[in-house]
């Protein structure tokens, strides 16, 4: 595994659990608003696996879960073996993914290696390539992953980082339609600090009141809608 960072304690990244977050290097998307640009194209591990295991072995009685984020973790073929070692230490595991690798998602779930999955939905399907910085986004793969989660194979949530003038209110409603029936859909406030594209460093988050106004409509499509700041 190419590991680019380790957050030693998080109270918000794994629902209901104290957790540490392991960040993998490399991503097949180039979302201009990405807030981890150093993880997108990096090729060299910044942390050794040995240092991660040394840390985790000291936290078995202090935290409950490990979040594997990125970058895009499912690009790493040794991800199943990595998670097996985490599970052997007694931790629950949450995976953050862009949904572009439904085969890996299915493999991990069927092997009972995942306790929770957070899948990003970047935009409406027609604007997915634009929002991921690709000439052609793997829409069918992403839809397969979404369907896999909607079928209840593992506990999950969908989430979108919403950006003023990049998304509009109707976009957010349409995203909820794309994942109709979802157990949980969360929109996250965009933080214009560090982004892959410098153009997005000046963009603004949605006002909370604007998002709250969408609750009645979005609630027609998903079971739970959350606004996170």
Order of alpha helices (4+ residues) and beta strands (2+ residues): beta-beta-alpha-alpha-beta-alpha-beta-alpha-beta-alpha-alpha-beta-alpha-beta-alpha-alpha-beta
